[in-house]
């Protein structure tokens, strides 16, 4: 790896380090009284729980996280579950969580991080896990942004959209939340288990119709949404934000000199996002954060960060840039259903790929970056604050 590439990786990892869930929880625990039950859910759940158990050693603790981050933890029951598509292990873990909430003898400490939407499926009504998994697959391929996806997911769940609070009632809930959602809408992070729902069932229906997938979702889901009544008022909770994408971008900016920050979050379709990024890049180092979307049209292997990195390389070539390195990666170390965090591209990347147009048309960004030797491989980071990007441009 040449010097510029290593610099880009170092800057990216500074952003990841700023989202360290152990430190984030440790810093916030001064505001928390001893709970009767700890429940940690999300990609950062294990490290968040570890920090809490350092303070509250004898409090029962349940951890639900993704397979890559699931390791034994003294004092906790650790459950591994599927992400981004929910699986039976996650459904079983959700029932363990519900049982623990219902049996809690006092206040509950919730440790919430990104990924919780898929990791803790608790289907509502007559919906099955297979139905929810199908809806999730359709949502991931429809190009909807994360808040819209979570609005829909909340309406299909017994835990999301404040359901966690109903099961913990009458006991109070304090939630320490690590945000993977741009703008830090607490109702959208992990689909808001300790926060009121983002919207209503009628809005979920309109979003599914607008995305062109209403007729594709299972009949049980359509029936549930069309017949869902008004929810009872939620018990109150204390929700505390302990880390975010904005904080990680600020940390990246401090990791180099004369850094330009793209202040607007990078969102929307990856092709549009690539043009937006290149429009706002300065000579030297530029950093940004956000979370883009990809409309799946093929059956290839990849993720939004890998595809965005390739489209930035294309955009840079169109603009005649001759000397640059661009890193685009997921802070969790996993981009889509792959083992890569994203991509790290330069002026030579495109020349190493055979028929990139066909590969992108098939959403096969992983194969394209593999050909170029430009996959970003970090392994699971134990945290999740959405996506981070770095561009170093010299010419």
C-alpha positions in Angstrom: 0.0 0.0 0.0 1.5 3.3 -1.0 1.8 6.3 1.3 -1.4 8.1 0.1 -3.5 4.9 0.5 -2.1 4.3 4.0 -2.9 7.9 4.9 -6.5 7.5 3.7 -6.9 4.3 5.8 -5.4 6.0 8.9 -7.9 8.9 8.6 -10.8 6.5 8.1 -9.7 4.5 11.2 -9.6 7.7 13.2 -13.3 8.1 12.5 -14.0 4.5 13.5 -12.0 4.9 16.7 -14.1 8.0 17.6 -17.1 5.8 17.6 -15.6 3.3 20.0 -18.6 2.0 21.9 -16.8 1.0 25.0 -15.5 4.5 25.6 -18.9 6.1 24.6 -20.7 4.1 27.2 -18.1 4.6 29.9 -18.3 8.3 29.4 -22.1 8.3 29.7 -22.5 6.0 32.7 -22.0 8.8 35.2 -25.6 9.8 34.4 -27.0 6.3 35.0 -28.2 4.8 38.3 -27.8 1.0 38.8 -30.3 -0.9 36.7 -32.0 -4.3 37.4 -31.4 -5.5 33.9 -29.0 -4.6 31.0 -30.0 -5.3 27.4 -27.6 -4.5 24.6 -28.7 -4.8 20.9 -26.8 -3.9 17.7 -23.5 -4.3 16.0 -21.8 -2.5 18.9 -23.7 -4.3 21.6 -20.9 -6.5 23.0 -18.5 -3.6 23.6 -21.3 -1.4 25.0 -22.3 -4.2 27.4 -18.7 -4.7 28.4 -18.4 -1.1 29.5 -21.7 -1.3 31.4 -20.6 -4.5 33.2 -17.4 -2.8 34.3 -19.6 -0.5 36.4 -22.5 -2.8 37.2 -20.8 -6.1 37.7 -23.6 -8.2 39.0 -26.5 -7.0 36.9 -28.0 -9.6 34.5 -27.1 -8.7 30.9 -28.3 -9.9 27.5 -26.3 -9.1 24.4 -27.7 -9.5 20.8 -25.3 -8.8 18.0 -24.2 -9.9 14.6 -22.2 -13.0 14.0 -18.9 -11.2 13.3 -19.0 -9.4 16.7 -20.5 -12.2 18.8 -17.9 -13.4 21.3 -18.3 -14.6 24.9 -18.5 -11.9 27.5 -18.2 -12.4 31.3 -21.4 -11.7 33.0 -23.5 -11.6 29.9 -25.6 -14.0 27.8 -24.5 -13.3 24.2 -26.7 -14.2 21.2 -25.6 -14.0 17.6 -28.1 -13.1 14.9 -28.4 -12.4 11.2 -27.8 -9.1 9.6 -28.8 -7.5 7.2 -31.5 -10.2 6.7 -33.2 -11.4 9.9 -32.9 -15.1 10.8 -34.3 -17.6 13.3 -31.5 -17.0 15.8 -32.5 -13.3 15.9 -36.1 -14.2 16.4 -35.2 -16.6 19.3 -33.1 -13.8 20.9 -36.0 -11.4 20.6 -38.1 -13.7 22.6 -35.4 -14.0 25.3 -35.3 -10.1 25.4 -39.1 -9.9 25.7 -39.1 -12.4 28.5 -36.4 -10.5 30.4 -38.2 -7.2 30.0 -41.4 -8.7 31.2 -39.6 -10.2 34.2 -37.5 -7.1 35.1 -37.6 -6.2 38.8 -36.6 -2.6 38.4 -35.1 -0.1 36.0 -33.7 -1.3 32.6 -30.5 -0.1 30.9 -30.8 -0.4 27.1 -27.6 -0.2 25.0 -28.7 0.5 21.4 -26.6 0.6 18.2 -27.1 0.2 14.5 -28.2 -3.1 13.1 -30.8 -3.7 15.8 -33.6 -3.6 13.2 -32.5 -6.9 11.6 -30.8 -8.4 14.7 -33.9 -8.5 16.9 -37.0 -9.5 14.8 -40.2 -9.9 16.8 -42.9 -10.2 14.1 -46.2 -8.6 15.1 -49.7 -10.1 14.6 -49.8 -13.0 12.1 -46.6 -12.1 10.4 -43.9 -14.8 10.3 -40.1 -14.5 10.4 -40.1 -15.6 6.7 -42.5 -12.7 5.9 -40.3 -10.2 7.7 -37.1 -11.5 6.0 -38.8 -11.1 2.6 -39.9 -7.5 3.4 -36.3 -6.7 4.5 -34.9 -8.1 1.3 -37.3 -6.0 -0.8 -36.5 -2.9 1.2 -32.7 -3.4 0.8 -33.2 -3.6 -2.9 -35.7 -0.8 -3.4 -33.4 2.2 -2.9 -35.3 3.5 0.2 -33.3 5.6 2.7 -32.8 4.2 6.2 -35.5 6.2 7.9 -38.1 5.1 5.5 -37.1 1.5 5.8 -37.2 1.7 9.6 -40.7 3.3 9.5 -41.9 0.2 7.7 -40.0 -2.2 9.9 -41.4 -0.6 13.1 -45.0 -1.3 12.0 -44.2 -5.0 11.6 -42.6 -5.5 15.0 -43.4 -6.2 18.6 -40.2 -4.5 19.9 -39.4 -1.6 17.5 -41.0 1.8 17.6 -41.2 1.8 21.4 -42.3 -1.8 21.9 -39.3 -2.3 24.2 -40.8 0.2 26.6 -44.2 -1.5 26.7 -42.6 -4.8 27.7 -40.4 -3.1 30.4 -43.4 -1.2 31.9 -44.0 -0.2 34.7 -40.2 0.1 35.1 -38.2 3.0 33.7 -35.8 2.6 30.8 -32.6 4.5 30.2 -31.1 4.0 26.7 -27.6 4.9 25.7 -27.7 5.1 21.9 -24.8 4.9 19.3 -26.2 6.4 16.1 -25.8 4.9 12.7 -28.5 7.2 11.2 -27.6 10.5 9.5 -29.2 13.3 11.5 -29.4 11.1 14.6 -33.2 10.7 14.6 -33.5 8.4 17.7 -36.7 6.9 16.3 -34.8 5.6 13.3 -31.7 4.1 15.1 -32.3 0.3 15.3 -35.9 1.2 14.5 -36.3 3.0 17.8 -37.0 0.3 20.4 -37.0 2.9 23.2 -38.5 5.7 21.1 -42.0 6.3 19.6 -42.6 5.2 16.0 -41.5 7.3 13.1 -44.8 7.2 11.4 -48.1 5.2 11.0 -49.1 2.1 9.2 -50.8 4.2 6.5 -47.4 5.9 5.8 -45.7 2.5 5.6 -48.2 1.4 3.0 -47.6 4.6 0.9 -43.8 4.1 1.1 -44.1 0.4 -0.1 -46.4 1.5 -2.9 -44.1 4.4 -3.9 -41.2 2.0 -4.0 -43.1 -0.3 -6.3 -43.0 -3.3 -3.9 -46.4 -3.2 -2.2 -47.7 -6.1 -4.4 -44.5 -8.1 -3.7 -44.7 -8.1 0.1 -46.4 -11.1 1.7 -50.2 -11.0 2.0 -49.9 -11.3 5.8 -47.9 -8.0 5.9 -50.4 -6.2 3.7 -53.3 -7.4 5.9 -51.5 -6.4 9.1 -50.7 -2.9 7.8 -54.3 -2.4 6.4 -55.9 -3.4 9.7 -53.5 -2.1 12.3 -55.3 0.1 14.9 -54.0 3.1 16.8 -51.3 2.3 19.4 -51.7 3.2 23.1 -49.4 6.0 24.5 -45.9 4.9 25.2 -44.3 4.9 28.7 -41.5 7.5 28.9 -37.9 6.7 28.5 -34.6 8.5 28.9 -32.7 8.4 25.7 -29.0 9.6 25.6 -27.0 9.8 22.3 -23.4 8.7 23.0 -21.9 8.6 19.5 -22.7 9.5 15.9 -21.5 9.9 12.3 -21.0 13.6 12.8 -18.6 13.0 15.7 -16.6 10.5 13.6 -16.3 12.9 10.6 -15.0 15.5 13.0 -12.4 13.0 14.3 -11.3 12.3 10.7 -10.8 16.0 10.1 -8.5 16.1 13.1 -6.4 13.2 11.9 -4.7 15.3 9.1 -3.8 18.9 8.4 -5.6 21.4 6.2 -8.7 19.1 5.9 -11.8 20.1 4.0 -15.0 18.7 5.5 -18.1 18.2 3.3 -20.6 19.5 5.8 -23.7 18.1 4.1 -24.3 14.4 4.7 -23.8 12.3 1.6 -27.1 10.5 0.9 -29.2 9.3 -2.0 -28.4 7.2 -5.0 -24.7 6.3 -5.3 -24.4 7.7 -8.8 -25.7 11.1 -7.7 -23.6 10.9 -4.5 -20.4 10.3 -6.5 -21.0 13.5 -8.5 -21.9 15.5 -5.3 -18.7 14.3 -3.6 -16.5 15.2 -6.6 -18.2 18.6 -6.9 -17.2 19.3 -3.3 -13.7 17.8 -3.1 -10.8 20.2 -2.5 -7.1 19.8 -3.3 -5.5 17.9 -0.4 -7.7 15.9 2.0 -11.5 16.0 2.0 -13.6 13.9 4.4 -17.4 13.3 4.7 -20.0 11.0 6.2 -23.4 9.7 5.2 -25.3 6.7 4.0 -26.2 6.2 0.3 -28.6 3.9 -1.4 -28.4 1.4 -4.2 -31.3 0.2 -6.4 -30.6 -3.5 -7.0 -31.1 -4.4 -10.7 -28.8 -7.5 -10.8 -27.8 -10.5 -8.8 -24.2 -9.5 -8.2 -22.3 -9.3 -4.9 -21.4 -6.0 -3.3 -22.6 -3.1 -1.2 -23.3 0.7 -1.3 -19.8 1.7 -0.2 -18.1 -0.5 -2.8 -20.3 0.8 -5.6 -19.9 4.4 -4.5 -16.1 4.0 -4.5 -16.2 2.7 -8.1 -18.6 5.5 -9.2 -16.3 8.1 -7.7 -13.4 6.6 -9.7 -15.5 6.9 -12.8 -16.5 10.5 -12.0 -12.8 11.4 -11.3 -11.8 10.0 -14.7 -14.5 12.0 -16.4 -13.1 15.1 -14.8 -9.5 14.3 -15.8 -8.1 13.8 -12.3 -4.7 12.2 -12.5 -3.5 11.9 -8.9 -6.0 10.9 -6.1 -6.9 8.2 -3.6 -10.5 7.8 -2.4 -11.6 5.5 0.4 -15.3 4.9 1.0 -16.2 2.5 3.8 -18.8 1.3 6.3 -17.7 2.1 9.9 -18.8 -1.3 11.0 -16.3 -3.0 8.7 -18.9 -4.8 6.6 -20.5 -3.4 3.4 -23.7 -5.2 2.5 -23.5 -9.0 2.6 -19.8 -9.1 2.0 -16.6 -9.4 4.0 -15.3 -6.0 2.7 -15.8 -2.6 4.5 -15.9 -0.8 1.1 -13.4 0.2 -1.5 -10.2 2.3 -1.8 -9.7 3.5 -5.4 -7.3 5.7 -7.3 -6.5 6.9 -10.9 -5.4 3.3 -11.8 -8.4 1.4 -10.6 -10.6 1.5 -13.6 -7.8 0.2 -15.9 -7.6 -3.0 -13.9 -11.3 -3.9 -14.3 -12.8 -5.9 -17.2 -16.1 -4.4 -18.4 -17.0 -2.3 -15.3 -20.2 -1.2 -17.0 -21.6 -4.7 -17.1 -20.4 -5.4 -13.5 -22.1 -2.3 -12.1 -25.3 -3.1 -14.1 -25.3 -6.4 -12.2 -24.5 -4.7 -8.9 -21.3 -6.7 -8.8 -19.0 -4.1 -7.2 -17.2 -6.7 -5.1 -16.0 -8.6 -8.2 -14.9 -5.3 -9.8 -12.9 -4.2 -6.8 -11.5 -7.7 -6.4 -10.1 -7.5 -10.0 -8.4 -4.2 -9.2 -7.1 -5.3 -5.8 -9.0 -2.4 -4.3 -11.3 -3.9 -1.7 -11.1 -2.2 1.7 -10.8 -5.0 4.3 -10.9 -4.1 8.0 -12.7 -6.9 9.6 -15.6 -6.2 12.0 -14.9 -3.1 14.0 -17.4 -3.6 16.8 -19.1 -0.3 16.1 -21.5 1.3 13.6 -22.0 5.0 12.8 -23.0 4.7 9.1 -20.4 5.4 6.4 -17.3 7.4 6.2 -15.3 8.7 3.2 -11.8 10.2 2.5 -10.4 11.7 -0.7 -6.8 12.8 -1.0 -6.4 14.7 -4.3 -3.1 16.0 -5.7 -4.0 16.6 -9.3 
